[in-house]
Amino acid sequence: MPMTPSADLIAGIVSFLLTLMILSYLIGDNPAFRVAVYLFVGVSAGYAAAIACAQVLWPRMLVPLLSGSFSERLLALVALLLGALLLMKISPRTARWGNPVIAYLVGVGAAVAVGGAVLGTLFPQTQASINVMDISNAGNNLVERLVFGVFMLIGTITTLAYFHFGAKSASGGPQRNKLVTILGWVGQVFIAITLGVLFAGVLSAAMTALIERISSLSQLIIRLKTFFL
C-alpha cells in the first residue's frame, strides 16, 4: 500500500524547489529565479496586508467606528480621513491633497527616530562610556579597567574628530587643524575596525543561514529516499 506524503514532507519539497530556484541565480538571471522572487514579494505583501487589516484597521478603526464611544469614533474618523487623503496620492490630479498627510508622517517618523536615537542610543552610550572610567568597584581589575577605559575614550574622541568637518581658510584652500587631522586618522582606524566587525557578523549570520539550509535540504533528501524506498 503506497504511503501518503505528510504536510511536512510536501512543505519540505516546496522549500527545496524554491531554494534551487533562488540558487539558480548563480548561473545568471533566469525565469526560475524571477518566479521565486515574485512569489516571495507577493507572499510578503499579502502577509503584511493581512497583518495590517487584522491588527490595525479592524481593531483600531473599524471597531471604534461601529461600537466605540464618541471620542473613539472621532479619532477613528480622523484616521479614516487621513487614510483617504493619503490614497489621493495615487492620482497626479489629487496628489496635492495627500501632501499634508505625508508631511505629518515624515515629521512624526523623524521625531520618533531622533528621540529613539537620543534616548535609546546616545544617552545610554554616553552613560556606558562614563561607567567604564568608574574605578570605585574595579577591585583587583584596576589596571585592566583603566586600560579598557582609556582605549574606549580614545576611540570615542578620535571617531568624533573624524566627523569634524571644520576647516580654516588658507592660500592652498581650506585646511583642517593638524591635531584634528591626526585624531581623525586614528578615528578612521577605529571606524574601519568597527565596520570590519559588523561585516564579519553579517557574514557569520549569512553562513549560519546557509549551513542551516543545507542541513535542512540534506535531511529532506534522506526523508525522500526513505519514503520512496
C-alpha positions, 0 to 999 in steps of 0.5 A: 500500500503506497504511503501518503506524503505528510504536510511536512514532507510536501512543505519540505519539497516546496522549500527545496524547489524554491531554494534551487530556484533562488540558487539558480541565480548563480548561473545568471538571471533566469525565469526560475529565479524571477518566479521565486522572487515574485512569489516571495514579494507577493507572499510578503505583501499579502502577509503584511496586508493581512497583518495590517487589516487584522491588527490595525484597521479592524481593531483600531478603526473599524471597531471604534467606528461601529461600537466605540464611544464618541471620542473613539469614533472621532479619532477613528474618523480622523484616521479614516480621513487621513487614510483617504487623503493619503490614497489621493496620492495615487492620482497626479490630479489629487496628489496635492491633497495627500501632501499634508498627510505625508508631511505629518508622517515624515515629521512624526517618523523623524521625531520618533527616530531622533528621540529613539536615537537620543534616548535609546542610543546616545544617552545610554552610550554616553552613560556606558562610556562614563561607567567604564572610567568608574574605578570605585568597584574595579577591585583587583581589575584596576589596571585592566579597567583603566586600560579598557577605559582609556582605549574606549575614550580614545576611540570615542574622541578620535571617531568624533574628530573624524566627523569634524568637518571644520576647516580654516581658510588658507592660500592652498584652500581650506585646511583642517587643524593638524591635531584634528587631522591626526585624531581623525586618522586614528578615528578612521582606524577605529571606524574601519575596525568597527565596520570590519566587525559588523561585516564579519557578523553579517557574514557569520549570520549569512553562513549560519543561514546557509549551513542551516539550509543545507542541513535542512535540504540534506535531511529532506533528501534522506526523508525522500529516499526513505519514503520512496524506498 
